[in-house]
C-alpha cells in the first residue's frame, strides 16, 4: 500500500491507467516511500477485481499472491545484496549494490512470454541507478518495444545518474517529501521515539527516520558530544569511535557542518535542533567559507565512502579536518 502522503497521487495515476505508458520513472529522495508507491501501482495493475476507483481490491487471488511475494506476473529487480538483506529504500547498505546485466537479461523470457493470468505484467527496478552500464543498456532493448500490458516501474533516488536514453523512454513521476506534520503523525503510529528529531535527522524522510533504533541514538549522542566538546581531540575521538560505520560518521559530519553553516548565516539548525547551542559555538569558531568547503567534501565522500581502504586512517583524516576547521577564525585573528 502506498503511504498516506502519496495516496492521492497514486489514485490519480491509477485512474488514468488506460493511458499509462509502458515505462514510469518514480523519482524522489530516498526514504519517502517510492518503492511502496511502485508496489501499490503494480498491485492495482495486476488486481483481478479492482474497486470502483480502479485500485487493488486486496482480496482477489492476484492481490493475495502479491502479498505473499510470488505473483507469476510480477518481478522485482534489486541488487542481490539488497534483496538478501531484505532492506527497504533509505537503509544503510553494505557489499555490492549493483544490478548486474545477467539480472536484466533474465527478464527476456518474462517480458516476451504471455502473462500467466492473461492480464498485465509488471517489472519494478529498485533502485534503477544501481544498474551498471551493461545492465542499463540491456534494459534499453526491453524498453524500446515491450509487448502490450507490460509495465516497467523504475524507482530512483538519484535519477540524474541514469542514462539519458533510459530517462527519455520513461514518463517521470516525482514523489514529494511529506509535510512534517503528516510524517510525524505517521512516525508516532510506528512507535518512533522523538518523532520530530528523528525526522530532522532523516532530512524529512519518514522511512529512514523509522529505522533509528536505540543503538543509533546512543552512537549519535556519543559522537556528536565528543565533536562539540570544548577539549575536542581528533586523534582521541578517532580511537574512541573507530568501530562506528564510516558512512554513518560521514553523514553525521555532513549534517553537522550543514547546521553550522546555517547558524553562521543566522538560521536555525535543520538536522540537529537539539544541539543548537553547540552548533552556535562551532559557528563562532569557524570561517563560513571553510565550513561550506568542508560540507561539500562530506557530500562528495558520501558517494564513495562505503568501502574506504583503511577506515581508521580515513576517520582520523575526517576528524583532523574538522579540528582544523574549528581553528579557522582564531588562526585568522592571530594573523
Backbone bond lengths (Angstrom), bond angles and torsions (degrees), N, CA, C in turn:
res aa  C-N    CA-C-N  psi(-1)  N-CA   C-N-CA  omega(-1)  CA-C   N-CA-C  phi
1 X - - - 1.455 - - 1.522 109.10 -
2 X 1.336 115.62 137.44 1.454 119.35 175.68 1.520 109.29 -66.02
3 X 1.313 115.80 149.64 1.454 120.38 -179.89 1.527 110.19 -72.47
4 X 1.346 117.51 157.83 1.477 120.48 -169.64 1.521 114.16 -54.15
5 X 1.336 117.70 -36.94 1.461 119.77 -175.61 1.525 113.36 -75.36
6 X 1.346 117.40 -9.37 1.457 120.57 178.04 1.531 111.90 -112.83
7 X 1.317 116.84 2.20 1.464 120.39 -174.40 1.528 111.69 -61.25
8 X 1.326 117.09 -46.13 1.471 120.18 -177.88 1.523 110.89 -63.23
9 X 1.338 116.51 -41.23 1.458 120.03 179.11 1.526 111.30 -64.92
10 X 1.333 116.66 -39.49 1.462 120.42 177.06 1.527 110.58 -62.06
11 X 1.306 116.84 -43.42 1.463 120.17 -179.46 1.525 111.33 -60.86
12 X 1.330 117.21 -38.20 1.467 119.84 178.54 1.531 110.74 -66.05
13 X 1.326 116.83 -41.02 1.465 120.03 179.77 1.523 110.18 -65.71
14 X 1.327 117.20 -45.37 1.459 121.25 -178.03 1.524 110.92 -66.31
15 X 1.328 116.95 -36.13 1.461 120.03 179.54 1.526 111.59 -61.30
16 X 1.323 116.76 -28.92 1.464 120.31 179.00 1.505 113.41 -103.18
17 X 1.340 117.36 26.02 1.464 119.12 -173.49 1.520 113.15 -67.27
18 X 1.342 117.53 -18.25 1.459 119.01 175.92 1.526 110.76 -64.76
19 X 1.330 116.57 -24.85 1.470 121.69 179.35 1.523 111.47 -108.76
20 X 1.307 117.23 13.57 1.454 121.28 -175.53 1.524 110.51 -67.65
21 X 1.331 118.54 129.91 1.467 120.11 177.00 1.520 111.11 -69.22
22 X 1.318 115.80 166.86 1.468 118.97 -175.80 1.521 112.71 -78.30
23 X 1.338 117.46 -11.66 1.465 119.83 -179.28 1.517 109.98 -139.19
24 X 1.326 115.88 126.62 1.460 122.43 177.40 1.520 108.98 -120.84
25 X 1.320 116.14 139.12 1.457 122.00 172.87 1.520 107.71 -109.46
26 X 1.334 116.36 107.86 1.460 122.92 -177.27 1.521 107.00 -95.95
27 X 1.309 116.92 109.45 1.452 120.97 -169.36 1.524 111.98 -122.16
28 X 1.315 115.10 158.72 1.455 121.77 178.96 1.512 109.67 155.39
29 X 1.326 118.07 174.25 1.470 120.90 -179.64 1.530 111.52 -62.86
30 X 1.318 116.06 154.20 1.464 120.80 177.09 1.521 110.17 -65.85
31 X 1.321 115.41 146.08 1.458 120.22 172.84 1.517 116.23 86.86
32 X 1.345 118.17 12.01 1.476 119.39 -178.98 1.520 112.67 -105.31
33 X 1.339 117.77 -7.36 1.459 119.80 175.98 1.514 115.68 109.99
34 X 1.331 117.69 25.16 1.469 120.12 -178.49 1.528 111.60 -67.31
35 X 1.333 116.54 -39.10 1.462 118.87 179.59 1.522 110.52 -65.74
36 X 1.313 117.37 -39.30 1.461 120.78 176.49 1.531 110.93 -62.01
37 X 1.336 116.02 -39.36 1.471 121.17 177.01 1.526 109.74 -61.35
38 X 1.334 117.39 -46.68 1.460 120.96 -178.80 1.528 110.77 -63.79
39 X 1.327 116.60 -42.32 1.470 119.45 178.32 1.528 111.26 -62.09
40 X 1.338 116.03 -42.67 1.464 119.79 -179.31 1.523 111.15 -65.53
41 X 1.338 116.73 -39.36 1.455 120.20 177.17 1.527 110.20 -65.54
42 X 1.332 116.70 -43.83 1.455 119.60 176.85 1.518 112.23 -59.73
43 X 1.314 115.97 -38.65 1.471 120.39 179.36 1.522 110.74 -65.11
44 X 1.340 115.90 -40.10 1.471 119.27 178.41 1.524 111.03 -65.48
45 X 1.335 117.21 -36.03 1.464 120.67 179.98 1.525 112.19 -70.98
46 X 1.325 117.13 -28.59 1.468 121.10 -176.30 1.527 113.71 -97.13
47 X 1.340 116.45 -15.76 1.475 120.13 -177.86 1.524 110.86 -57.39
48 X 1.328 116.52 138.36 1.462 121.92 -176.87 1.522 113.43 -94.98
49 X 1.317 117.26 -14.75 1.474 120.73 175.97 1.529 108.71 -137.13
50 X 1.339 117.02 67.18 1.466 119.69 -175.78 1.523 112.30 -63.74
51 X 1.335 115.21 156.89 1.459 120.92 178.61 1.522 110.20 -73.24
52 X 1.322 115.37 178.26 1.460 119.97 -179.94 1.515 113.30 -59.66
53 X 1.343 117.17 -26.32 1.466 121.11 177.67 1.523 111.12 -90.83
54 X 1.340 117.06 11.29 1.467 123.38 -179.64 1.525 112.59 68.34
55 X 1.336 117.53 13.07 1.457 120.45 176.56 1.526 109.30 -81.67
56 X 1.332 116.16 162.07 1.460 120.45 179.44 1.523 110.59 -63.49
57 X 1.320 115.08 139.30 1.462 119.88 -177.56 1.527 112.03 -76.00
58 X 1.326 116.42 -30.92 1.462 120.52 -179.17 1.512 113.94 85.45
59 X 1.352 117.81 -5.67 1.455 119.37 -175.07 1.509 115.39 -121.55
60 X 1.333 118.12 -11.13 1.462 119.80 -177.96 1.531 110.68 -78.72
61 X 1.333 115.44 174.17 1.461 119.60 -178.43 1.528 110.96 -62.63
62 X 1.334 117.20 -40.71 1.466 120.68 -179.22 1.523 110.99 -62.26
63 X 1.322 117.53 -44.28 1.464 120.98 178.63 1.524 110.71 -63.27
64 X 1.324 116.06 -39.19 1.464 120.04 178.78 1.519 111.77 -64.25
65 X 1.322 116.42 -42.98 1.468 119.70 178.49 1.527 111.25 -62.10
66 X 1.330 115.60 -41.99 1.464 118.59 179.69 1.522 111.25 -63.96
67 X 1.304 116.76 -39.98 1.463 120.04 178.04 1.526 111.05 -61.51
68 X 1.329 116.24 -34.72 1.457 120.45 -179.00 1.529 112.25 -86.70
69 X 1.347 116.62 -8.08 1.455 120.54 173.35 1.508 116.29 85.66
70 X 1.355 118.79 21.91 1.472 117.46 178.61 1.531 112.28 -143.74
71 X 1.329 117.46 47.35 1.464 119.39 173.57 1.524 108.49 -72.06
72 X 1.340 118.42 130.67 1.473 120.32 -175.83 1.523 114.05 -67.45
73 X 1.329 118.19 -17.10 1.465 120.82 -178.60 1.522 112.34 -107.74
74 X 1.329 116.34 20.74 1.466 121.75 179.02 1.522 109.51 -128.96
75 X 1.315 116.56 134.25 1.454 121.25 175.99 1.532 108.88 -130.61
76 X 1.314 115.68 135.51 1.467 122.17 172.57 1.516 107.65 -114.19
77 X 1.336 115.87 117.85 1.456 121.99 179.63 1.519 108.91 -103.47
78 X 1.324 116.46 116.01 1.459 122.29 178.65 1.522 108.94 -136.23
79 X 1.326 117.76 163.09 1.466 119.11 169.60 1.519 109.12 -55.77
80 X 1.309 116.84 140.24 1.462 120.26 -175.40 1.518 112.03 -59.27
81 X 1.330 117.09 -39.45 1.463 119.31 -179.52 1.513 111.36 -65.52
82 X 1.324 117.25 -35.36 1.461 121.13 178.98 1.517 110.36 -68.02
83 X 1.324 116.22 -42.84 1.459 120.17 179.31 1.521 111.47 -64.94
84 X 1.340 116.60 -39.41 1.457 119.96 -179.48 1.514 112.09 -65.64
85 X 1.323 116.55 -36.84 1.456 120.09 -178.67 1.523 111.43 -80.61
86 X 1.342 116.72 -15.14 1.455 119.65 -179.71 1.509 112.45 68.21
87 X 1.334 118.24 29.92 1.458 121.04 -176.70 1.513 110.80 -88.94
88 X 1.323 115.32 145.22 1.456 121.28 175.96 1.509 108.80 -94.77
89 X 1.323 116.02 176.39 1.456 120.24 -178.55 1.513 110.71 -61.43
90 X 1.318 114.63 144.53 1.452 120.22 175.50 1.504 114.02 92.83
91 X 1.331 119.67 -7.38 1.445 120.72 -179.21 1.515 112.09 -82.89
92 X 1.342 115.70 168.10 1.454 119.99 174.57 1.522 107.99 -73.31
93 X 1.314 117.66 135.21 1.445 121.65 -175.17 1.515 109.88 -124.05
94 X 1.336 116.10 138.56 1.443 121.44 178.22 1.529 108.54 -122.83
95 X 1.313 114.76 172.25 1.453 122.29 179.02 1.522 110.23 62.38
96 X 1.354 115.60 -167.05 1.464 120.12 -175.36 1.523 110.26 -69.75
97 X 1.308 115.22 137.60 1.460 119.69 178.76 1.514 111.18 -122.11
98 X 1.312 117.59 28.72 1.457 120.86 179.41 1.520 110.82 -92.00
99 X 1.326 115.25 143.93 1.461 121.21 165.90 1.519 105.72 -91.62
100 X 1.309 116.51 115.75 1.461 121.51 -172.26 1.523 111.21 -81.53
101 X 1.329 115.22 159.31 1.464 120.61 -179.05 1.529 110.57 -61.69
102 X 1.347 116.80 -32.85 1.471 119.51 179.72 1.526 111.39 -62.45
103 X 1.339 116.33 -34.86 1.461 119.30 179.01 1.527 111.15 -66.03
104 X 1.324 116.39 -41.20 1.467 120.12 179.76 1.520 110.41 -69.62
105 X 1.328 116.51 -43.20 1.474 118.96 178.75 1.517 111.39 -63.10
106 X 1.335 115.96 -27.35 1.460 119.52 177.48 1.522 113.82 -65.66
107 X 1.333 117.32 -11.33 1.463 120.80 178.42 1.528 112.77 -81.12
108 X 1.335 117.60 -12.24 1.466 120.88 -170.67 1.519 112.00 -54.94
109 X 1.322 117.33 -52.01 1.471 119.23 -179.47 1.513 111.26 -64.38
110 X 1.326 116.85 -41.10 1.466 120.36 -179.85 1.524 110.86 -59.19
111 X 1.335 116.88 -42.62 1.462 121.30 -177.35 1.523 111.09 -70.26
112 X 1.315 117.59 -40.88 1.463 120.93 -170.81 1.522 114.67 -87.49
113 X 1.335 117.40 -21.57 1.459 119.50 178.49 1.520 110.72 -83.37
114 X 1.307 116.47 157.35 1.460 121.13 178.21 1.527 110.11 -66.14
115 X 1.328 115.45 152.56 1.458 119.04 179.44 1.519 110.35 -69.70
116 X 1.320 115.90 151.50 1.458 120.80 -179.50 1.526 111.97 -67.67
117 X 1.328 116.44 -34.41 1.459 120.97 -173.97 1.527 113.14 -103.70
118 X 1.347 116.59 5.00 1.455 119.97 178.40 1.514 113.68 71.25
119 X 1.336 116.49 20.20 1.456 119.86 179.81 1.530 108.28 -123.59
120 X 1.308 117.90 -138.10 1.464 121.41 -176.59 1.528 111.40 -82.14
121 X 1.327 114.82 166.69 1.461 123.30 167.25 1.521 106.91 -125.70
122 X 1.332 115.52 136.94 1.466 120.96 -174.17 1.521 109.82 -127.95
123 X 1.330 115.70 130.53 1.461 122.27 174.51 1.521 108.20 -120.31
124 X 1.333 117.15 120.54 1.463 122.62 175.36 1.528 107.74 -105.24
125 X 1.325 116.87 127.63 1.467 122.21 178.74 1.524 107.96 -115.98
126 X 1.337 116.29 119.32 1.472 121.46 -171.33 1.522 111.18 -144.16
127 X 1.336 118.00 125.47 1.464 126.00 -16.53 1.525 109.83 -81.68
128 X 1.298 117.66 143.23 1.459 121.61 -172.72 1.519 112.08 -62.31
129 X 1.341 117.29 -31.17 1.462 119.66 -178.67 1.527 112.60 -71.78
130 X 1.344 117.03 -6.76 1.463 119.92 177.53 1.522 112.22 -78.93
131 X 1.326 117.46 -8.97 1.467 119.29 176.41 1.524 109.55 -67.34
132 X 1.327 116.54 130.07 1.453 118.43 173.56 1.533 108.60 -73.60
133 X 1.336 118.69 168.16 1.469 119.93 -174.85 1.525 113.89 -54.34
134 X 1.332 117.39 -40.76 1.467 119.26 179.66 1.524 111.41 -65.67
135 X 1.341 116.72 -39.34 1.463 120.29 178.51 1.523 110.46 -65.19
136 X 1.333 117.11 -41.86 1.464 120.62 -179.97 1.525 110.78 -63.17
137 X 1.315 116.55 -41.63 1.464 119.28 178.82 1.520 111.64 -67.46
138 X 1.329 116.38 -35.15 1.468 119.57 176.93 1.526 110.58 -65.97
139 X 1.331 116.45 -36.73 1.465 119.63 179.34 1.527 111.25 -65.89
140 X 1.320 116.95 -34.04 1.464 120.04 -179.41 1.525 111.65 -54.42
141 X 1.314 116.54 -38.80 1.471 119.89 -179.02 1.524 110.88 -61.96
142 X 1.342 116.30 -36.43 1.467 119.88 178.81 1.523 111.93 -75.86
143 X 1.325 116.47 -30.91 1.462 119.94 -177.76 1.525 112.85 -75.68
144 X 1.333 117.40 -23.46 1.457 119.94 -173.68 1.529 112.51 -65.94
145 X 1.333 117.63 -52.05 1.461 120.62 -177.66 1.526 110.42 -142.17
146 X 1.324 117.06 70.93 1.473 118.46 179.42 1.530 110.68 -73.94
147 X 1.313 117.15 157.45 1.464 119.98 175.87 1.534 110.59 -61.82
148 X 1.320 118.29 160.76 1.467 120.81 177.88 1.531 111.75 -58.35
149 X 1.330 115.12 149.97 1.472 122.65 176.71 1.526 112.14 60.31
150 X 1.336 116.99 29.56 1.461 122.11 173.71 1.521 107.53 -113.12
151 X 1.333 116.52 123.10 1.464 120.58 -172.53 1.530 110.58 -121.02
152 X 1.321 114.80 129.99 1.459 122.22 173.65 1.529 108.28 -104.64
153 X 1.319 116.54 121.34 1.465 122.25 178.78 1.525 107.52 -113.92
154 X 1.325 116.18 102.93 1.459 121.87 -178.58 1.525 108.95 -93.85
155 X 1.301 116.56 121.89 1.467 122.88 179.17 1.522 107.89 -102.82
156 X 1.331 116.64 125.79 1.465 118.52 -174.00 1.516 111.78 -139.57
157 X 1.352 115.26 131.03 1.460 122.16 172.91 1.533 110.46 -89.06
158 X 1.322 116.46 -30.31 1.480 121.90 -178.57 1.528 108.22 -127.09
159 X 1.313 115.81 68.05 1.453 122.22 -174.00 1.528 112.47 -63.72
160 X 1.345 117.41 -23.88 1.460 119.45 178.94 1.525 111.51 -69.20
161 X 1.346 118.50 -12.26 1.460 122.00 177.07 1.525 112.11 -85.71
162 X 1.324 117.66 -9.05 1.461 120.51 -178.71 1.524 110.93 -75.83
163 X 1.322 115.94 153.58 1.458 120.17 175.94 1.530 109.96 -60.56
164 X 1.322 118.27 138.86 1.478 120.10 176.06 1.520 112.39 -55.81
165 X 1.322 116.76 -33.92 1.464 119.84 179.80 1.525 111.85 -68.16
166 X 1.330 116.86 -29.74 1.471 120.25 174.13 1.521 109.66 -69.48
167 X 1.321 116.24 -50.94 1.470 120.74 -177.52 1.526 111.67 -60.94
168 X 1.327 116.94 -36.33 1.465 119.78 -176.88 1.523 112.49 -68.69
169 X 1.324 117.01 -19.59 1.467 120.62 -179.31 1.529 112.45 -95.89
170 X 1.322 116.47 3.80 1.465 120.49 -177.94 1.530 110.42 -119.94
171 X 1.311 115.02 144.25 1.469 119.74 165.55 1.520 107.03 -83.77
172 X 1.320 116.75 131.35 1.462 119.93 -173.13 1.532 111.19 -95.85
173 X 1.315 114.76 137.44 1.464 122.77 174.63 1.522 106.96 -121.55
174 X 1.317 116.84 114.28 1.468 121.49 179.84 1.524 108.86 -94.70
175 X 1.327 116.08 117.65 1.464 120.79 178.65 1.528 109.11 -94.97
176 X 1.325 117.40 130.89 1.470 120.13 -176.83 1.523 112.68 -84.76
177 X 1.324 114.58 159.50 1.458 121.19 168.25 1.526 107.54 -69.16
178 X 1.334 118.95 134.93 1.468 119.45 -178.24 1.521 112.19 -67.22
179 X 1.313 115.77 156.88 1.459 120.05 173.40 1.526 109.36 -61.41
180 X 1.318 115.45 146.76 1.470 120.42 -174.69 1.528 111.72 -57.31
181 X 1.323 117.64 -42.20 1.468 120.14 -177.72 1.525 111.18 -62.63
182 X 1.340 116.41 -42.67 1.460 121.09 179.52 1.524 110.83 -65.18
183 X 1.336 116.14 -44.46 1.461 120.34 -178.72 1.528 111.27 -65.77
184 X 1.329 117.15 -40.49 1.460 120.30 -179.96 1.525 111.07 -65.49
185 X 1.331 116.63 -38.48 1.466 119.76 177.80 1.525 110.69 -63.46
186 X 1.324 116.52 -41.21 1.469 120.59 178.33 1.523 110.47 -65.38
187 X 1.328 116.84 -42.95 1.464 120.42 179.19 1.526 111.43 -62.57
188 X 1.328 116.42 -38.22 1.458 119.52 178.22 1.532 110.48 -62.11
189 X 1.326 116.85 -35.52 1.463 120.74 176.91 1.524 111.81 -67.44
190 X 1.333 116.17 -27.10 1.466 120.43 177.91 1.529 111.78 -84.12
191 X 1.334 116.28 6.77 1.465 122.91 -178.45 1.533 110.22 59.44
192 X 1.318 115.57 41.60 1.462 120.95 176.12 1.521 109.16 -85.50
193 X 1.325 116.43 123.87 1.458 119.96 178.69 1.521 110.73 -71.28
194 X 1.320 115.75 140.64 1.461 122.00 178.22 1.521 110.32 49.82
195 X 1.329 115.94 62.92 1.456 121.33 -174.25 1.529 111.86 -59.95
196 X 1.315 117.91 -36.54 1.463 120.33 -177.86 1.525 111.19 -64.26
197 X 1.342 116.71 -46.73 1.463 120.11 179.09 1.523 111.00 -68.52
198 X 1.329 117.66 -39.76 1.469 120.77 178.71 1.525 110.39 -59.62
199 X 1.329 116.44 -41.94 1.457 120.28 179.83 1.522 110.90 -66.66
200 X 1.319 116.99 -38.72 1.465 120.29 176.70 1.524 110.20 -62.98
201 X 1.330 117.75 -44.62 1.457 121.56 179.13 1.524 111.99 -61.60
202 X 1.328 116.13 -31.81 1.460 120.99 -178.33 1.515 112.67 -89.04
203 X 1.323 117.87 6.64 1.459 120.19 -179.88 1.508 113.29 64.30
204 X 1.343 116.67 29.30 1.463 120.90 178.33 1.517 114.09 89.18
205 X 1.346 118.39 2.94 1.466 122.06 -177.70 1.529 110.20 -93.82
206 X 1.322 119.30 106.00 1.469 121.02 -172.67 1.520 114.86 -63.49
207 X 1.342 118.23 -38.07 1.461 119.50 -177.94 1.517 111.37 -66.45
208 X 1.320 116.40 -34.78 1.457 119.62 175.53 1.521 110.20 -69.83
209 X 1.331 116.84 -42.41 1.460 120.93 179.97 1.528 111.32 -60.32
210 X 1.318 116.62 -36.01 1.461 120.48 -178.06 1.523 112.64 -68.56
211 X 1.319 118.58 -15.16 1.463 122.32 -178.68 1.518 113.40 -84.97
212 X 1.324 117.00 -16.08 1.458 119.19 -175.64 1.525 109.81 -68.64
213 X 1.313 115.42 117.48 1.462 120.52 -178.29 1.526 110.09 -106.55
214 X 1.327 115.98 -176.09 1.468 120.42 -177.65 1.526 111.56 -60.25
215 X 1.321 117.07 -37.17 1.466 120.07 179.17 1.529 110.76 -63.50
216 X 1.330 115.98 -41.25 1.468 119.36 178.81 1.519 110.82 -59.44
217 X 1.330 116.47 -48.28 1.463 119.94 -176.79 1.527 111.19 -65.43
218 X 1.330 116.56 -36.88 1.467 119.39 178.79 1.533 110.71 -66.28
219 X 1.324 116.85 -43.54 1.462 120.61 179.00 1.523 111.10 -64.68
220 X 1.319 116.47 -43.23 1.471 119.98 179.11 1.520 110.82 -61.08
221 X 1.335 116.49 -46.66 1.467 120.21 -179.19 1.518 111.15 -59.18
222 X 1.318 116.40 -43.57 1.456 120.46 -178.32 1.523 111.36 -67.69
223 X 1.327 116.95 -45.67 1.464 120.41 -176.27 1.530 111.59 -68.44
224 X 1.323 116.93 -49.90 1.461 118.94 -178.56 1.528 111.20 -69.99
225 X 1.335 116.78 -27.46 1.456 119.32 174.34 1.520 111.39 -63.82
226 X 1.342 116.31 -42.68 1.464 120.21 177.30 1.518 110.87 -66.85
227 X 1.342 116.16 -38.83 1.460 121.04 -178.24 1.527 111.74 -62.82
228 X 1.324 116.41 -34.15 1.466 120.60 -175.44 1.527 113.25 -98.60
229 X 1.345 117.36 3.83 1.460 120.41 -179.10 1.533 110.61 -68.92
230 X 1.327 115.68 147.37 1.462 120.24 179.93 1.521 111.71 -62.87
231 X 1.338 116.89 -31.26 1.468 120.58 -179.22 1.524 111.66 -103.95
232 X 1.332 117.26 36.16 1.469 121.66 -178.32 1.525 111.12 -53.84
233 X 1.316 115.36 124.68 1.461 122.62 179.18 1.530 106.84 -122.23
234 X 1.337 118.46 111.65 1.469 120.20 -173.89 1.520 113.86 -61.54
235 X 1.338 117.89 -38.39 1.465 120.07 -178.73 1.526 111.30 -71.85
236 X 1.310 116.13 -37.29 1.474 119.57 177.01 1.529 109.59 -66.68
237 X 1.334 115.81 -40.21 1.466 119.52 178.69 1.527 111.04 -65.62
238 X 1.333 116.85 -39.40 1.469 119.89 178.19 1.522 110.64 -61.75
239 X 1.313 116.92 -38.38 1.462 120.90 176.75 1.524 111.30 -66.47
240 X 1.332 115.99 -40.52 1.460 120.91 -177.24 1.525 112.28 -68.84
241 X 1.335 116.48 -35.39 1.468 120.06 -170.68 1.527 112.91 -113.23
242 X 1.317 117.80 22.51 1.463 119.44 -174.92 1.528 112.58 -66.85
243 X 1.344 117.85 -17.10 1.462 120.16 179.68 1.533 113.33 -89.68
244 X 1.325 117.41 -7.17 1.465 119.34 -179.45 1.526 110.42 -70.64
245 X 1.340 117.60 146.06 1.478 119.92 175.99 1.533 109.79 -61.83
246 X 1.317 116.43 127.01 1.460 120.94 -177.19 1.538 112.30 -60.17
247 X 1.343 120.63 -40.73 1.467 118.45 178.53 1.529 112.59 -58.40
248 X 1.338 116.73 -37.67 1.460 119.92 178.10 1.513 112.25 -66.66
249 X 1.329 116.67 -39.81 1.467 120.86 178.46 1.519 110.43 -63.10
250 X 1.327 116.62 -45.17 1.469 120.07 179.56 1.527 110.58 -62.40
251 X 1.343 116.25 -40.08 1.466 118.62 178.48 1.515 110.89 -64.22
252 X 1.324 118.44 -42.06 1.469 120.33 177.62 1.530 111.35 -61.99
253 X 1.336 116.60 -41.94 1.462 119.71 179.43 1.525 111.20 -67.62
254 X 1.321 116.49 -36.88 1.472 119.80 177.31 1.523 109.98 -64.06
255 X 1.323 117.20 -45.54 1.463 120.70 -179.97 1.528 111.13 -66.69
256 X 1.322 116.01 -41.57 1.456 120.81 -179.32 1.536 110.41 -62.58
257 X 1.326 116.61 -47.65 1.468 119.85 -178.75 1.529 111.06 -66.19
258 X 1.321 117.28 -32.98 1.466 120.21 175.79 1.528 110.10 -63.20
259 X 1.329 116.04 -44.34 1.463 120.24 179.27 1.529 111.55 -66.01
260 X 1.339 116.64 -38.30 1.467 119.84 177.25 1.531 109.98 -63.32
261 X 1.333 116.28 -40.89 1.467 120.06 177.69 1.529 111.28 -63.44
262 X 1.331 116.32 -42.20 1.468 119.61 177.34 1.523 111.08 -60.50
263 X 1.332 115.36 -46.74 1.468 119.01 -177.91 1.521 110.73 -64.63
264 X 1.321 117.01 -33.95 1.454 120.44 178.11 1.514 113.11 -63.31
265 X 1.340 115.59 -21.27 1.462 120.56 177.88 1.534 111.35 -106.53
266 X 1.334 115.52 15.89 1.461 119.95 173.41 1.516 115.68 86.29
267 X 1.337 117.74 10.08 1.463 120.66 -179.05 1.527 111.32 -101.68
268 X 1.339 115.70 165.13 1.460 121.44 179.74 1.525 110.32 -81.95
269 X 1.345 117.72 154.00 1.473 120.30 177.06 1.521 111.10 -61.91
270 X 1.307 115.15 146.28 1.458 120.95 177.77 1.522 111.81 -94.92
271 X 1.329 116.23 -46.22 1.462 120.69 -172.49 1.525 113.78 -93.25
272 X 1.330 117.20 -29.70 1.462 121.21 -173.03 1.534 111.17 -126.64
273 X 1.322 117.66 60.63 1.470 119.09 -177.63 1.519 113.26 -62.93
274 X 1.332 117.51 -22.36 1.458 120.74 -179.59 1.528 112.54 -76.35
275 X 1.328 117.14 -10.38 1.462 121.42 -178.09 1.527 111.00 -119.99
276 X 1.325 115.65 35.68 1.458 120.71 -174.62 1.526 112.52 -60.31
277 X 1.342 117.64 -39.29 1.471 120.02 -178.39 1.529 111.24 -65.74
278 X 1.328 116.75 -44.35 1.467 120.38 179.67 1.522 110.75 -64.72
279 X 1.317 116.47 -37.14 1.469 120.40 178.80 1.525 110.29 -67.31
280 X 1.321 116.54 -40.38 1.470 120.00 177.71 1.526 110.95 -62.51
281 X 1.327 116.55 -38.59 1.461 120.65 179.09 1.528 110.51 -65.33
282 X 1.338 116.92 -42.51 1.463 120.29 178.00 1.520 111.12 -63.94
283 X 1.331 116.55 -38.33 1.467 120.51 -179.86 1.519 111.62 -64.75
284 X 1.329 116.98 -31.11 1.461 121.05 178.13 1.535 111.67 -70.12
285 X 1.319 117.00 -26.82 1.466 120.93 -174.84 1.535 112.76 -92.25
286 X 1.326 117.19 -22.40 1.462 120.82 -171.56 1.524 111.74 -104.53
287 X 1.319 115.58 150.17 1.462 121.61 173.97 1.532 109.18 -77.34
288 X 1.330 117.02 135.82 1.465 121.07 -175.57 1.524 112.00 -57.58
289 X 1.314 116.95 -45.78 1.467 120.04 -177.46 1.525 110.92 -64.16
290 X 1.341 116.95 -39.09 1.454 120.17 179.55 1.526 111.94 -67.27
291 X 1.320 116.47 -34.52 1.471 120.16 176.66 1.523 110.05 -62.99
292 X 1.318 116.56 -43.78 1.466 120.17 179.81 1.527 111.07 -64.35
293 X 1.317 116.56 -39.46 1.470 119.50 177.86 1.523 111.32 -64.48
294 X 1.331 116.04 -42.27 1.467 120.27 177.86 1.526 109.86 -62.04
295 X 1.330 116.60 -43.81 1.468 120.81 179.94 1.525 111.31 -60.85
296 X 1.322 117.06 -44.22 1.464 120.05 179.21 1.524 111.09 -63.35
297 X 1.330 116.42 -36.18 1.460 119.09 177.59 1.523 111.29 -65.21
298 X 1.340 117.06 -38.89 1.459 119.86 177.45 1.530 110.95 -64.04
299 X 1.315 117.10 -37.72 1.468 120.28 176.85 1.527 110.48 -62.58
300 X 1.326 116.18 -41.77 1.467 118.91 178.69 1.525 111.17 -65.41
301 X 1.335 116.44 -41.09 1.462 119.44 -179.17 1.525 111.69 -65.21
302 X 1.331 116.81 -32.50 1.461 119.08 -177.97 1.523 112.01 -59.19
303 X 1.318 117.38 -27.07 1.464 120.42 -177.37 1.525 112.60 -77.66
304 X 1.336 117.75 -19.27 1.460 119.75 -172.98 1.524 112.60 -131.61
305 X 1.315 116.77 15.72 1.457 119.83 -166.75 1.521 114.33 -91.46
306 X 1.311 118.54 -2.54 1.468 119.42 -175.46 1.521 113.75 -66.13
307 X 1.318 117.10 -25.17 1.462 119.05 -176.07 1.528 111.25 -136.09
308 X 1.338 119.12 64.00 1.464 119.14 175.80 1.527 109.96 -65.38
309 X 1.336 116.59 143.78 1.464 120.12 -176.97 1.522 111.76 -63.51
310 X 1.332 116.28 -39.07 1.462 120.91 179.22 1.531 107.98 -135.36
311 X 1.333 117.86 93.75 1.471 120.50 -174.98 1.525 113.07 -56.80
312 X 1.316 116.90 -38.09 1.472 119.76 -177.56 1.537 110.83 -64.11
313 X 1.328 116.68 -48.43 1.462 119.66 178.95 1.520 111.56 -66.60
314 X 1.324 116.51 -35.97 1.458 120.26 178.42 1.530 110.33 -62.92
315 X 1.338 117.28 -43.87 1.459 121.24 178.99 1.530 110.61 -63.38
316 X 1.331 116.75 -43.12 1.467 119.70 177.42 1.520 111.12 -58.46
317 X 1.332 116.53 -43.20 1.463 120.93 -179.75 1.527 111.14 -62.33
318 X 1.333 117.00 -42.97 1.468 120.91 178.77 1.528 111.10 -60.00
319 X 1.333 115.95 -47.71 1.461 119.78 -174.65 1.525 111.75 -73.98
320 X 1.322 118.27 -31.89 1.457 120.50 173.76 1.529 110.54 -65.39
321 X 1.319 116.74 -38.46 1.460 120.40 177.27 1.521 111.06 -64.16
322 X 1.333 115.69 -39.24 1.466 118.47 178.88 1.528 110.77 -68.54
323 X 1.326 117.07 -40.72 1.467 119.91 178.00 1.526 110.68 -60.94
324 X 1.313 116.67 -40.11 1.462 120.92 177.71 1.527 110.46 -64.36
325 X 1.320 116.05 -36.32 1.460 120.86 177.49 1.532 111.14 -59.96
326 X 1.330 116.77 -41.54 1.459 120.89 -178.05 1.529 112.81 -69.01
327 X 1.319 116.44 -19.27 1.457 119.39 179.08 1.538 112.63 -89.44
328 X 1.313 115.50 0.74 1.459 119.75 -172.49 1.527 115.15 -58.32
329 X 1.320 117.27 -52.07 1.458 119.66 -175.77 1.534 110.91 -70.26
330 X 1.333 117.31 -39.18 1.458 120.75 178.44 1.523 110.55 -63.60
331 X 1.335 116.22 -37.91 1.458 120.89 179.21 1.526 111.03 -64.81
332 X 1.324 115.88 -40.42 1.467 119.80 -179.58 1.522 110.35 -67.77
333 X 1.344 116.62 -41.70 1.456 119.99 -179.06 1.526 111.31 -65.82
334 X 1.343 115.84 -35.96 1.460 119.11 179.22 1.527 111.04 -67.57
335 X 1.333 115.67 -31.60 1.462 119.13 178.96 1.523 111.44 -72.46
